[in-house]
Amino acid sequence: MRERDAFAYYFEQELSRLKDAGLYRSLSLIQGAQEPRVAINGREVIILCSNNYLGLANHPKIKEAAIKSIEKYGFGSGASRLVSGNMEPHRELEERLARFKGTEAALVFNSGYHANIGIISALVGKGDVIFSDKLNHASIVDGCLLSKAELKRYPHCDMDRLERLLQETEKGRSGATEKDLTAHQFANSPIRKLIITDGIFSMDGDIAPLQDISVLADKYNCVLMVDDAHATWVLGINGKGTLEHFGIDNPDIIQMGTLGKALGCFGAYVAGSRKLIDYLINKARSFIYTTSLPPTVCAAGIAAIDIIEDEPQIRQGLWDRVKFFRKGLKEAGLNTMQSETQIIPILIGEADKAVRISRSLLDKGIFVQAIRPPTVPEGTSRLRITLMANHSLDDLKYALDTIKETVANFA
C-alpha cells in the first residue's frame, strides 16, 4: 500500500470510529450575522452556543468603525509588526486595553490560542515548572507543552493539592546546586515557577478561586497568569475581569484575554508591566512570526471598548438573563454543575446521548452544542449553553421550556 493510500485508509477508519463513538464533528452553516436568532439551512433558530456574550458582534457602531478604518488603512497589515511596522490602530488598541485593565501596557495577539502558546513558551522553558488547573483551556495545555517546562496539573480548583505540589517542588529544588542546573539557568536566574489558570472555565462556567491562588503564588514565589478570555468585559463591577471580581490589585499578575468573545470582535491581548510587554515583543514566537491583525479589526475592538465603557447596562442585561435561565434549569432538576456565570452546562453524561438531544433541540428551533471528549472528560458530555445580553426574554422562556421537555424525554 502506498503511503498516501495508507493515510486515506487511516482517515476513513478514524472518522468511522468517531461516528460510532458519538464524537464526530461537522460544521453548521450560519446564514447572516451572529445575533440571538440565526438562520441555519434557511430556518431561523435561537442560538444558545455563541460566545458573543454582550451581543456586540453585529453592533452598528462597530461596523461603522471597521468601515471607516478600511477606507483609511485598507485591509491587510502587510507583515508582522516587527517587519512592516506598527500601525496606528494596533498602538491605540493596546493603549485602550492597558487603560481598561489598569496596567502599564498591553500587547495584541492574533487570537487567544496565539496569545497563550506565545506567552507561556516565552515565560518558561526547560528546567522550569508550570502548575496548571486540569480543566484549563486546550491553548494553555499546548502552550505548556511547547515551553518544555515541567508540567504539574492540579485537580480542578483544588487549592490543597496545588499547595502540596508547590511544597514538593520547593523541597525538591531546595538542594539544587550548580551541577544540577544548566549554566544559563544557574548564572542568570533561579528556576522559574508559573501558576496558570482560567478565570472563568470555558466548559464548566465556574470561576477560579483567584484570591487563594494569588496567596499561594506570593507564598511560593511564583509568577501568576490568568486566562480571562471568558471573564473580561463580563466579571467585575466595570467588567475588568476576574481580578476586579475578587478585588485583587496586583500589578505582577499577568492577564490574558480576548476580543472575540464578549467584545464581539477578534484578536487577543496580554496586559501587564511595561517590561513584560517589551520582553514578549522580543520573545513570544506567535507574535514575532505571524502577520499582524488587520487594522480594521483593531478599530472594531476600540469601538467595542467605547460601547462597554459608555453602556454598562448591557452587562447588567446579560446577568439578568443568566440568573433567570439558570434558576429555571435548576428548578427543573437539571444538573448545571458548578456554573456561576454566563456559561451554563447541562450535564448529560454519554456523548451519543448529548448529540441526540442537541439534534432534537435543533429540530425544535434551539441551536445548542453537545460538548464531548476530548474537550471534556469521559462521562461528562454536556449541553453548553451560553447566553447573550440581547436574547429576548420570550425566546429564553421558550428555550427553557423546550430544553426541560427534551432532556426529560431522553432520560
N, C-alpha and C positions, 0 to 999 in steps of 0.2 A: 504493500500500500504506500503510495506516495505521501510525503509529509503533509502536503496541503489537503489531501483526501483524509488523512488521519485527523487533522484539525476539524474538518467538516463533520466527520463522524462523531468526534468528541462534542462539538456544539450541539448536534442533534440529540445525543444521549443526555447531555446535561440539561437541555431545555425540556426534554421529556421528563426527567427526574423532578425538575422544578414544578412542572404542571401537576405531576402525581402527588407531590407533597403540599400543594396549595401555595407554593412560593413564587409562581410565575408572575412576572410583572409586565404590564403593557401601558402605553401612553393613551391618555384620554384627550381628545382634541377639543379645546375650548374655542368657541367662535365668538370673538368680541373681547371686551376688556374684563379685568378682574373686578367684578362687582359682587354684591351679595347674591345676585341671581346671574347665572351664566347659561349659555347655550351649549349643549353637548349633542352633536348629531342633529342639530336643528330643533332640539327640545329644551325648553327653559327649565332649569333646576335650581334649587337653593344650594349654594356651595358652603360646606362646613369643614373645609380642609385647606383653606388658604391662610398663609402667614401674614396676609395684608390686614393686620390687626386693627389699625386705625382707619382703614378704608380709604387710604390716600392714593392708591396706585393709579386711579383714573381722575384725580383731582384737577380741576381746570387750571388752578394756579401753577401746579407742577408742569402740566402740559405746556402752558404758556411760557414758562421759564425755559423749558427744553427747546421749544421752537425758536425763541429769541437767541439762545446760545448757538444753535445751529447756524442761524443767519450770520452771527458774528464770527464764530470759530470753525465752522464746518462740523464734520462729524468725527473722523478719526484723529487720534493724538499723535500718530506718526511712528512712535517707538516707545521704549521705556523712558521714564522721566530722567534717568541719568544719561541718556543718549541724546534724545531730541528736545529735551528741556521741560521745565516745569511750567505748565500753562496756568494762566491766572485762575481759572475755576478750581484747579487742584489746590492751589495755595489758599484760596478763600474758603473752600470747604473744610480744609484742615484747621484753619483758624476758627471757624464756627464750631467745629466739633470740640476743639480744645476748650473754648469758652463754655460750651454747653456742659461738658463733663467736668469742668473746673480743674483742668490740668495745664501744665506748661505748654504742651504741644500734642499733636496728633499726626498720624500717618495713614493715608488711604491705601488700601489694597483692592485688588480686583474682585475678590469675593471673600466670604468667611473662610472658605477652605484655604485659599491662598494665604490669608492672614495667619491662620493657626499653624499651618505647616512652616511658614516663614518665620514667625515669631519664635516658636518653640525650638526649632532647629538652630536658630541663631543664639538663643539664650543659653542652651546647654549642649553638651556633647559627650563623647566617650569619657567615662570616668565620673560623670556627674549622675545625679539621681533625680527622678521625677516621681512625685506622688500624685496619682490621678484617680478620681472617682470612677468606679467601674461603669457608671452609666453616662460618662462624658461622651460628647458627640464624636462621630467617626473621624472628623477632621482633626480633633485633638489626639485621638489614638494614632492616626497616621503621622502627625507631627512628632509625637513621642518616638515612634519607630524610626523616623527619618533622622532624628537627632543622634541616635545610637547611645543615648544615655540609658542608664539602668532604670527600668520602669517598674514601679511598685504601685499596684492598683488596690485601693481600699474599698470594702463593701459600701454600697450607696449610702452616702451621708453618715457613715459610721465614724464618729469622732474618736471613740475609744480605740478602734483599730488603727485609725490614722496616727494617733499619738504613739501607739506601740510600734508602728513601722518607723516613725521618726526616731523613737528611742533606740530601736535596734540599729538603725543606720548610724546614729551618733556614736553608739557604743562600738560598732564595728569599725568606724573610721577613726576613733579616738587614738588608736595606736599606730596610725599610718606614719610612715617615715619616707624619706626621700626615695628609698628603694622601691616603695610601694607605688609611687606616683611617677607619671611621665615628667620629664624635665620641664616641659612647658607648664604643666599644672602646678608643679612644686614651686617654680620660680615666679609665676605670675599671679596665682590665685589659689585659694583653698578650693576644695571640691564644692561645686555649686549644687544647691538643692532647690528644686522648683515644685511648689504645690499648684496644681491647676484644677479648676472646677468650672462647670457650667454655673451660671447664675440661676436661670430657670432651665430645668431639664426638659429637653425638647419632646420627649415621648411620654413623660410622666406628668409634667405640668407642676411639679413641686419646686420649691426654692431651696437652694443650698444654704446650710447653716453658716453663713459667711462670717458672722461675728466670732463663732468658735474657731473656724478655720484661720481667721486673721490672728487670733490669740496664739494659736499653735505655730503659725508662721513666724511670729515675733519670738516666741519662746525658743524655737529651734533654729533660728537664723536662716529662714527660707525666703526665697522670693515667692510672692503670691500673684497668680494670674487668674483673672476671671473672664470667662467667655460669656458676655452679656448679650449675645445675639437676640435672644427672645425676651430680654428684660429691659433693654434700653428703649426709651420712649413709652414704656408701659408701667414699670415699677417706680415707686418713689413719688413724693409729693409733686415734683416737677418732671417726672418721667426720666430721671437721670440714671435709673437702673438699680441694681442690687445694693450697691454701696449706699445710695441715698435711702433705699428702703430700710436698711438697718442702721442708718445714722452713722456710718463709718466715714471718717475723714482721714485718709492715709494716702499721701501722695506717692508712696512706694509701691502701691498695688497697681499692677498692670491691667488695664481694662481694654478688652477687645469687644467689638460689637459690629453690627451690620446695618446697612441702609436698605436692605432688600426685604425686610420683614415689616415691622410696624411702620417704618417710614415710607413704605410703598415704592422704593426706588431700587437702587442696585449698588453693589460695592460693599466694602467693609473698612474697618479702621482699628487702630490701636491708639490709646490715649495714655499718656504718662509724662515722665520728665523729659526735658529737652535732650539730656544726654542719652536716654533710652531711644528716642526717635532718631537722633543722629547715628547711633550705633546700628539701628535696624536698617537705615538707609544704606549703610555700608556692608551689612552682613546678612540681611534677610534675602535669600536667593529668589523667593517667589515675588519679591518686589523688584529686585535688580534685573531679573531675566525675563520680564514679560512686558508686552506693550501695555501702556497705562490706560486707565479708563477714558473713554471719550469725554471731552469737556462738557458736552451736553448732559451726560449722566451726573457729573458733579453739580452742574447748575440746577438740575432737578432736585438733588439732595439738599442744596442750600434752600431752595424754595420750600421743601418739606419741613425743614427745621424751623423756618419762619412760621409756618402754619401751626406747628406744635407749640411754639412759644406764645403765639397770639391767641390760640384757641384751646385752652386746657380742658374745656368742656368735652372735647372729642374723646379724650382719655377717660373721663368720667362716664361717658356714654358706653364705652367698652366694658367698664367694670360693672355697670348696672346690668348689662346683658349677661355677663359672666355669672353674677350672683343668681339671677333669675334662672338661668339654664341649669347650673349645677344643682341648685335646690330641687328643681323638677326631676332631675335624674336620680338624685339620692332618695327623694320621696318615693320613687318607683322601685327602689331597692336595687338599682344598678350600681355596680362597683366602679367608682371613678378614681380608685386608687388613692394616692395622696395629693391629688391635684389641688392647687390653691390659686391658680392663675387662669389665663385665657386659653390654655391648652388643657382640654378635658378628655382624658381617655375613658373608654368603657371597656373594662377587661372582659374578653371573651374566652380566651384560652387556646383553643385549637385554631391553627392557621386556616384550614379549609372552611371551618365554620365562620370565621371572621369574614372571609372572602364572600361566602354565600349571603351573609347578612348585608354586606356592603352592596352587593349586586341587587338585592331585593329593595334596599333603600333607594338606589338609583332609579329603579323602575317606578318608585313612588314619588320621584322628584326631589330626592335628597342625595347630594353628592358628598360622601364622606369616605375616606380611605380606610382599608384594613391594613394595619401595620403588623408585619410578620418578621420572623427571623430572616436574616441576621440583624435586622435593625433593632429588634427587642429579643430578650432571651426566649428560649424554647418554652412553650406552655403559657406564654403571656401575650399572645396575639390580641390585638385590640382594635377598636374603632378610635381613631384620633380625631376628636372634634376640636376645631379652632373657631373662635368667634370673632366677628368684626364689629367695629363701633357703629357701622351703618346698616347692620342687619335690622330689618323691621321686626317689631315685637310680634306681629301677626305671623310672619314667616317662622320665627323662633318657636311660637306656640305650636304651629303645625308640625315643625320638625321634631319637637319634643314628643308630641303625641305619637307621631309616626315611628320614631325610634323606639319608644317604650313598647308599642304594639309589636313591632317587627322583631325585636330582640326576644320578647316573650314567646313569639311563635316558634323560635328556634331553640327554646330551652329544652 
